[in-house]
Amino acid sequence: MMQSTTPVSIIVRTTGVHLDMLAAALESLISQNHEDLEVIVVQDGGDSAAIVMNAIPRSNKKTINFIPIEKGGRSKAGNAGLEASQGRYLGFLDEDDELLPDHVSLLAAKLDATTDVAAVYAQAYEIKTDSQQSLKTLNGSTGASLSGRAQFSKLALMYKNYLPIQSVLFRRKLFETYGGFDEKLDAFEDWDLWLKFCETEGFLAIPEVTSLFRTPHNRAKLYARAVRHEKYRPVIRAKQKNMKVNVAGMDILDEHVSRMEEQCRDGRFLYWLRKIRRLFQPGGA
């Protein structure tokens, strides 16, 4: 696949508190082998991240812009970055996550080559840690699990968000047509955005791991994170009731089987599930 030369903008949201992690995130962007890259750092309240910005080395075609805004939440910060962006392809990287060097180039090249899809995504490693060390130094020494889905499914995305925010690159027309984040959401805002984008537009998976993201290892932190997420889940579910999703009966059955396979590894149980599925196929029995 040819190297893409399409201008790309990546938006980094920060609170200005975790400066070591922000520095690692920005270093992962400067290390991207895609040259025409605009990095937009939006601080949600204050300008303490300026010290990190000034220390990051610049390259010829990579630019870094810093936008401090009044405290308004994650979604407002993301929208400020989207509004300021200039790239034809857009993506996000939160301050505690990191991209591998070929992330942007792989996804941009796929968008260049696949004109009938509006967004592409790759898989990612989820690293459970409470350390503020760079994820690249932790990967391999800490439990890392693969996140993402090898084939895009709108139905599966309605069940749960399997697209980590940094794993997606999308065409600018999606933002211009459908808008950005719902600023009433302070969690699941990325899930809501993907659902809005994919209702009428195509998404495509790339079977590569191109990023790392962090989730808490500490049980108390995990619980607090889950409580915050659950506050917004009913809002997402209410929005889904108005979504237009055209799926075949076999797609629904496939998704149920897939979800059961995730939750149950009993060989005989899966054998009968697959046998029932074959009954619905033409000529199946």
N, C-alpha and C positions, 0 to 999 in steps of 0.2 A: 504494500500500500504506500502511495506517495506521501511525503511529508506535507502536512497542511501549512498553508501560509495565511489562513483566515484569521483576522484579528479576534482575540478571545479576551473576555473580561471575567475575572474571578473576584467575587465579593467576600470579604472577610469581616465577620461581625465580632466585636470584642467589647467587653465591659471595662477593659483597662486594668483588670485586677491580676490576671494570670499572665504576666509579661514574659516569663520564661517559655511558656507554651506558645504564646503568640509569636515569639521570635522563631521557634522551631517551625511553626506553620508557615511563616513568611520565607524562611530559608528553603522550605520544600517547594515554594512557588518560584523563587529565584533560580532553583536548580532544575526547573522544567526544561526539557529540550525543545519545547515549542517556543519560538522566539517572539512572535508578535503577541505579547501578553500584557494586559493591563491588570494591575492588582489594585483594588479599591478597599481600603480598610476603613470601616465605619465604627467609631466608638460610641456606644450607647451611654452617654453621660460623661462629661469631662474630656480631658485630652492627655491623660497620663500615658497613653500608648505612644505619644510623640517621641519619647526617648528611644523606644524600640525602632520606630520608623527611621530615625536619623542614623541608626547603627547598621541598617541593612544595606549591603552593597548593591549598586545599580548596574544594569547592563545596557547595551545599546538600544535594544528594542523593547525591553521590559520596563514598564513604568509602574511606580507605586504612588498612589494618591491617598491622602489621609483626610477623612471627613469626620470631625467631632460633631455630635448632635446633642440636643437636650435629651435627657432621659425619657425614653418612650417605649422601651421594650424591644424584644428580638425582631419582631415583624417590621416595626417602623425602621429599625436599623437596616434590615435587609432591603426594604423598599427604597431607602435613601441611596443605597449602593446601586440598585437597579436603575434608578433615575439618572445617576451620574455616569453610568457605564457607557462606553462607546463601541464595545465589541459586537461582532455579528453573532458570535456564540457566547453564551453566558453560563456561569456556574457559581457555586458557593464553596467556601471552606471555612468552617468555624474555627475559632482560635485554638481549640484543644485538639484539632485533628491535623493530619498531614497527608500530602500527596506523594506518590512515588514519581520518579523523574519523567516517565513516559505517559502519565495520566492525561494531560491535556492533548498531547500530540496524537495519541491513539483515538481518543474520543472525537477530536476535531477532524481527523482524517476519515473516520467512519461517517460523520455528518456530511463531509464533502462528497463522499462516494455514494451516499444513500439519500437521495433527494426526497423519497416518499415518507421519511420519518422526521419528526420535529425534535426528538430528544433521544439521546443514547446514554447508557449507563454501563458501568463496569462493577465487578464485585469488589468487596473490601474486607479487610481483616478487622474484626472487633477485638479490642484489647481491653480486658478488665484490669484496671489499675487505679490506684490512688496517688501514684507518683506523678510529679510534674516534669519528669525527664522526657526527652524526645521519644516519640513512639518508635522511631527507627532503631533506637538503642534497646528498647524493651522488646520489640518483636522477636520472637524466638525464645526469649528468656522468660516470658510471661505467657499464660494461657491465651492463645489467640484463636478465634473461631471465624469461619468464613461467613460473611453476610452478603445477602443479595440473592437473586434468582437467575438461573441460567437462561430462562426464557420469559419474556414479559407476559404478564397476565393481568388484565384490568380487573378481573374478578378477584384474583388473589390480592391485588392492591386495595380493594375495598375491604377485605378482611383485616389486613394489617399493613403497616408501612414497611416494606422490605427494601426501600431505596434510601440508604443513608444520604444525607443532604449533599455531601461532597462527591458522591459517586455519579452524579448526573451532569451532563452538559446539554444545553438546549438552544434552539435557534431564538434569536432576538424577537422574532415575530410572535412567539408565544406570550412574552411579556407585553408587547405592544397590543396584542389582540385581547388577551384575557386578564391583564393586570398582574399585580404582584401578590404579596402576602396579605392575608386578612389581619389587619392590625388589632383586632379584638382577641386574637389567639397569641398566647405566650408559651404554647407547647403544641406539638403536632402541626405547626404552621407549614412545615415542608410537606407533610403528608397531604394536607389540604391543597397545597399548590400543585402537587403531582396529580391528584385526582382531578383538579380543575383543568389542567393541561391535557390529560390523556382522554378526557371525555370525548373529544372529537379529533384528537391528533395521535399519531403513532409514536410509540416508544420502541427502542431496540436495545437488546442486551449485547454486551461484548464479553466473551468468556475469558476475561483477564482480571487479575487483582491489581488495582492501580492506586489504592489508598488505604489509610489506616485511621480508625477512629476509636475513641476512648469512651468506656462506660465505667461507672464506679465499681470497685471491688468490695468496698465496705458495705455491709448489709444495711446499715442505717441510711447511708447515702442513696443506696439503691431504692430503698423504701420511699424516701422523700421524693426521689425522682419519679417513681411510679405514681405516687399520690398526686403530684403536680400534673402528670400526663392524664390521669383518669379524670381530672377536673374538666378537661377539654374534650374527652372522647365523645360524650353525648352531643357536643356541638358538631363534630365531624359526622357522626351518625345521622343527625338531623339533615345535614347538607346532602348526604348520600341519597336520601329519599327522593331528591329532585334530579338525581343524575340519570342520564339516558344511557343505558348499557345494553347493547344487543349481544346476547350470548346464546349459544345453542345448548340444548339439554345435556349433550355430551360434555360440553365445557364445564357445566356446573358439577356433573358427576366426577369429572376428572379432578376438579379442584377439591371436592370432598375427599376423594381417595388420597390426593396428595397431602391434605391436612391430616388425615388419619395416619398416613405413613409416618409423618413427622412425630406423631404422638404415641404411636404404638408400633412395636417391633416384633409382635407375635406373628410368626410365619404362617400359621394356619389361618389366623384371622385375615391377614392380607390376601391369602390365597382365595378365600371366599369372596372378599371384596372385589378382587379382579375378575372372578368368575361371574359375579353379578353384573359387573360393568360390561362384560362381553355379551351379555344377553341383550343389551341395548344397541349393540352394533349391528349393522345390516348383515343378515345371515348368521348372526352370532348365536351360540348356544353352548 
